[in-house]
Amino acid sequence: MKFRIPCSLIAVVLLAGLVTSHASQAPPPAVRTIAAPRKPLPLEDASAGVTKFSYIVYGDTRGRADGVELQYEHGLVVDGMLAAIKQLESTDYPVRWVMNTGDAVFDGGDVRRWNNSFVGLVNRITTEGGLPYFLAPGNHDVTVAENLDNPQRQQGLRNYLQAMSQLIPPDNARRRLAGYPTYAFGYGNTFVLALDSNIANDATQFEWARKQLEGLNRNRYVNVIAAFHHPVFSSGPHGGPNLEPPSATMRTRYMPLFQAHHVRVIFAGHDHLFEHWVERYTDSSGRHRMDLVTTGGGGAPIYTYQGEPDVAQYLRENQASGVALEHLAKPGLAAGDNPYHFVLVRVDGDRMDLQVIGVDWGSGWQPYRSNRSDLNDAR
């Protein structure tokens, strides 16, 4: 006995197969682009006369439930930053931008980590707060691979660039290294250099950074700031008795460059805590100060003090310039001594000071026996 299959049923089966085939070829979901700021920075030349303002720095926002829900602890920090932005809005020191020192998400190659956990929180800063937002990539964002063609790095980099496409300078801008998450910007009397310390050995990035610093008008830019993920000196789990390769390279390769161009402050993350070092050195123009601040309390699991780093070789190598190091603020021995936080920096001409603001149970935290530090030596 023969059975005939109705033509209509054949059409349904063929159509289902066609739909399935197209679905299997559908492009993967893309990272959502962070919203552009309501109050972007003016063109660089337009802000030349500005000498009073504030900015915020924090880092390591990756959360315990990345990819599933918004980063809860990061949300607490965002609440605190938005309150500070509103409080300072009508003062002589309004906040002009927010900088993240890296590790936005746990796995930068996973679209869900950005879309479900990070982008929505940063949109609050750029829309509700209205401010530009900058991110120096961490190892969790683009991996620690130094090989630029590493597939995992490439996926994380694509996601980073998509998320940040309305915030960092475009590829063809003079303040952007094309194809890299490496860029700079100037506002008022302050110049900010954001680097990818995961590829600290990369010669192209180093030469670009050198040329950026060499080309600066230092009559205007009296304050030069550098931001990247791996701290030069750290007493947390990524420092102490250990010296990770990116940090070692930042010491040997970039610190001489920063000294030569009198960089004022370095901001890093990677260790989920707060600490503050001061380096003093001498060159032909006199004695200088460089502050090195680690601010990794943006929401990632809290770290603690693990011991002083070995700086003997660094001091020997810099003996000719009389380098001296001071560990101004150390992290605590217990997690409860290292709360989630952000750093508020106030600029007043060629002088700067910072305020460390703890959130939630860390409200009222005083890492200096107060929560303020002057980033200037006595004159």
Buried (B, 14 or more C-beta within 10 A) or exposed (E): EEEEEEEEEEEEEEEEEEEEEEEEEEEEEEBBBBBBBEBBBEEBEEBBEBBBBBBBBBBBBBBBEBBEEBBEBBBBBBBBBBEBBEEBEEEEBBBBBBBBBBBBBBBBBBBBBBBBBBBBBBBBBBBEBBBBBBBBBBBBBBBBBBEBEBEBBBBBBBBBBBBBEBBBEEEEEEBBBEEBBBBBBBBBBBBBBBBBBBBBBBEBBBEBBBEBBEEBEEEBBBBBBBBBBBBBBBBBBBBBEBBBEBBBBBBBBBBEBBBEBBBBBBBBBBBBBBBBBBBBBBEEEEEBBBBBBBBBBBBBEBBBBBEBBEBEEBEEBBEEBEBEBEBBBBBBEEEEBBBBBBBBBBBBEEBBBBBBBBBEEBEEBEBEEEBEBEBBEEE
